[in-house]
Amino acid sequence: MQPQPEINQRDLRNRSKEIMDAVQQGQAFVVTRDGHQIGELIPLRRRRRFVARAEFAAMSRTAPAISVDAFRADQDEVSDQYAGDRYAR
């Protein structure tokens, strides 16, 4: 892994568009002030919104088995069974 390039506070202010474009493309920077490292400017991880069917199937094959009875017991424990009828309690 390559070391992150350092940019000082003045460069960040004066070259913000250029630096933000680089961050958008995946580049990370260490920000300095008076020669001291004070923070990192890193791109956000992008969340995937779609998982291909084949990938989901492959993940499902290695997933642990689910106990239907334990799942139902967990649901019953946290849900309000009488939400529709306030007098049934």
C-alpha positions as a Markdown table, in Angstrom:
| # | Residue | x | y | z |
|---|---|---|---|---|
| 1 | Met | 0.0 | 0.0 | 0.0 |
| 2 | Gln | 1.4 | 3.4 | -1.0 |
| 3 | Pro | 1.8 | 6.1 | 1.6 |
| 4 | Gln | -0.8 | 8.8 | 1.3 |
| 5 | Pro | 0.4 | 12.1 | -0.1 |
| 6 | Glu | 0.5 | 15.0 | 2.4 |
| 7 | Ile | -1.2 | 18.3 | 1.7 |
| 8 | Asn | -1.0 | 21.3 | 4.0 |
| 9 | Gln | -3.9 | 23.4 | 5.1 |
| 10 | Arg | -3.1 | 26.1 | 2.7 |
| 11 | Asp | -3.1 | 23.7 | -0.3 |
| 12 | Leu | -6.4 | 22.3 | 0.8 |
| 13 | Arg | -7.9 | 25.7 | 0.9 |
| 14 | Asn | -6.3 | 27.0 | -2.4 |
| 15 | Arg | -6.6 | 23.8 | -4.4 |
| 16 | Ser | -9.9 | 22.4 | -3.0 |
| 17 | Lys | -11.5 | 21.6 | -6.3 |
| 18 | Glu | -8.5 | 19.7 | -7.6 |
| 19 | Ile | -8.1 | 17.8 | -4.2 |
| 20 | Met | -11.8 | 17.0 | -4.0 |
| 21 | Asp | -11.8 | 15.6 | -7.5 |
| 22 | Ala | -8.9 | 13.4 | -6.6 |
| 23 | Val | -10.7 | 12.2 | -3.5 |
| 24 | Gln | -13.8 | 11.4 | -5.6 |
| 25 | Gln | -11.5 | 9.3 | -7.8 |
| 26 | Gly | -10.4 | 7.3 | -4.7 |
| 27 | Gln | -7.2 | 9.2 | -3.7 |
| 28 | Ala | -6.7 | 9.8 | 0.1 |
| 29 | Phe | -4.5 | 12.5 | 1.6 |
| 30 | Val | -2.9 | 13.3 | 5.0 |
| 31 | Val | -3.6 | 16.9 | 6.0 |
| 32 | Thr | -0.9 | 18.8 | 7.8 |
| 33 | Arg | -0.8 | 22.1 | 9.7 |
| 34 | Asp | 2.5 | 23.7 | 10.6 |
| 35 | Gly | 4.3 | 20.5 | 9.5 |
| 36 | His | 2.2 | 18.2 | 11.8 |
| 37 | Gln | -0.2 | 15.6 | 10.6 |
| 38 | Ile | -3.7 | 16.5 | 11.8 |
| 39 | Gly | -6.1 | 14.3 | 9.9 |
| 40 | Glu | -6.9 | 12.3 | 6.8 |
| 41 | Leu | -9.1 | 13.1 | 3.9 |
| 42 | Ile | -10.4 | 9.9 | 2.5 |
| 43 | Pro | -13.1 | 8.9 | 0.1 |
| 44 | Leu | -16.3 | 7.4 | 1.4 |
| 45 | Arg | -16.9 | 3.7 | 0.8 |
| 46 | Arg | -19.7 | 3.3 | -1.7 |
| 47 | Arg | -22.5 | 1.0 | -0.7 |
| 48 | Arg | -23.7 | -1.4 | -3.3 |
| 49 | Arg | -27.4 | -1.4 | -3.8 |
| 50 | Phe | -27.6 | -4.4 | -6.0 |
| 51 | Val | -26.3 | -7.9 | -5.5 |
| 52 | Ala | -26.3 | -10.2 | -8.5 |
| 53 | Arg | -28.4 | -13.4 | -8.1 |
| 54 | Ala | -25.4 | -15.7 | -8.5 |
| 55 | Glu | -23.5 | -13.8 | -5.8 |
| 56 | Phe | -26.4 | -13.9 | -3.4 |
| 57 | Ala | -26.8 | -17.7 | -4.0 |
| 58 | Ala | -23.1 | -18.2 | -3.4 |
| 59 | Met | -23.3 | -16.3 | -0.1 |
| 60 | Ser | -26.4 | -18.1 | 0.9 |
| 61 | Arg | -24.8 | -21.5 | 0.5 |
| 62 | Thr | -22.2 | -20.7 | 3.2 |
| 63 | Ala | -24.7 | -18.9 | 5.6 |
| 64 | Pro | -25.5 | -20.6 | 8.9 |
| 65 | Ala | -28.8 | -22.6 | 9.2 |
| 66 | Ile | -31.7 | -20.7 | 10.7 |
| 67 | Ser | -33.9 | -22.3 | 13.3 |
| 68 | Val | -37.5 | -21.4 | 12.4 |
| 69 | Asp | -38.6 | -22.0 | 16.0 |
| 70 | Ala | -35.9 | -19.8 | 17.5 |
| 71 | Phe | -36.6 | -17.1 | 14.8 |
| 72 | Arg | -40.3 | -17.1 | 15.7 |
| 73 | Ala | -39.6 | -17.0 | 19.5 |
| 74 | Asp | -37.3 | -14.0 | 18.9 |
| 75 | Gln | -40.1 | -12.2 | 16.9 |
| 76 | Asp | -42.7 | -13.0 | 19.6 |
| 77 | Glu | -40.4 | -11.6 | 22.3 |
| 78 | Val | -40.0 | -8.2 | 20.7 |
| 79 | Ser | -43.3 | -7.7 | 19.0 |
| 80 | Asp | -46.5 | -6.4 | 20.4 |
| 81 | Gln | -49.0 | -9.2 | 19.9 |
| 82 | Tyr | -51.9 | -6.9 | 20.7 |
| 83 | Ala | -51.1 | -3.8 | 18.6 |
| 84 | Gly | -54.4 | -3.7 | 16.9 |
| 85 | Asp | -56.7 | -4.1 | 20.0 |
| 86 | Arg | -55.8 | -1.8 | 22.9 |
| 87 | Tyr | -58.4 | -3.5 | 25.2 |
| 88 | Ala | -57.1 | -7.0 | 24.6 |
| 89 | Arg | -54.2 | -6.6 | 27.1 |
